[in-house]
């Protein structure tokens, strides 16, 4: 990975590949006018807006739009191979590109085989190679059967290891009991790796089959205490071993005080939440609307407010999609029987900005959560930023556009999404990868360069 500090200053006499000029460019945590200079797929300098530069291509961003670094989403279930009818690399990465996301990291499930060993990782990489619109990396999995053997996967380039503390929903990816979790935490500490945890304690979950159409009945089966108990166990293991741990898709704001305290004590813990937990609240979910089903569940409005507080005070480090789609037939109208997962990769950023704007927050309040936050989790120093040495991954965003999300018009493989019908603010108008425009709209027709992306490994 190229260091951001090693790039030479621009020689204004030598033609560069591209100059991006925008009055509002997201640089170092603030918007400012700038000309962003690109050579060979990387930013080489940031100049005054009106700098005279020799460039093969000179792009001026409309004044009402903003120039952002390409977004980073570290929590995406692509599902290919094995459940490619749910989602695949081609469809998922097209959706990402149209949502301004230029790097995704694929979860080790719900594909078959699960990414729990090097041969399975090779299968995943072969499935994706030459078919991705944006850059794609991979998480490995920590399951009971590969205990003590994570080092080989780590050496093969995965960005870390995902585990569940409760049943995952698919048989090929079993969860870790408390003893196995403690062992996995110690193993990743020894590797100086990262353990990312779906944290729910099965002792607090309520077993069920069919539940009917009332959302409240499903919510009661996954109480907040399930998250708090599991997160406390993760913190304890990280405190004892020095391991780096990450709590996935936090839905219970009641866990924030213990996370805040652990960070203050020097525990190496980060936490994410998702657009659906920040945009929706349980009281507004209609009967039978199982497109909203996810685990852990969407909770009440007071909880949502507290999650926003945790995001704004920095306790929550990032907002990522947890894009977990399925075929429409698995979203039956019974909350107990429906698949638990929300599809939102293409529209998560717009939903986040819509809710932030409703709360009177400026755009810059949420940008770190979708750029530098997830990039730091994955160890990227040259993504999620516009700075010398960074990859020339950009998203041009119109924050004032308003339109209604239609699930059937998204690039997701299946037209099922909790965001269907949302009156959303913002629109990604262009996405660029390594200084190449990969999405464009002409005469109302949107096109995507379906093979512009690369497969990336942990540095």
Secondary structure, DSSP 8 states (H G I E B T S, - for coil): ---TT------TTS-BSEEEEEEEEEETTEEEEEEEEEETTEEEEEE-TT----BS-EEE--TTSEEEE-EEEEEE---TTTSTTT--HHHHHHHHHHTTEEEEEE-S-SSSS-SSSHHHHHHHHHHHTT--SSEEEE-EE--GGGTT-HHHHHHTT---EEEESS--SSTTS----HHHHHHHHHHHHHHT-EEEEE---GGGB---S---S-HHHHHTTB-HHHHHHHHHHHHHHHHHH--EEEE-S---GGGHHHHHHHHHTT--EEEEE-HHHHH--GGG--TT-GGG--SS----HHHHHHHHHHHHTTSS-EE---B----GGG--S-TTTS---B--TTTHHHHHHHHHHHTT--THHHHHHHTHHHHHHHT-SSSS--STTSB--EEEEEEEEEEE--GGGSSSSSS--TTTT-EEEEEEEEEEETTEEEEEEETTEEEE-TT---B----
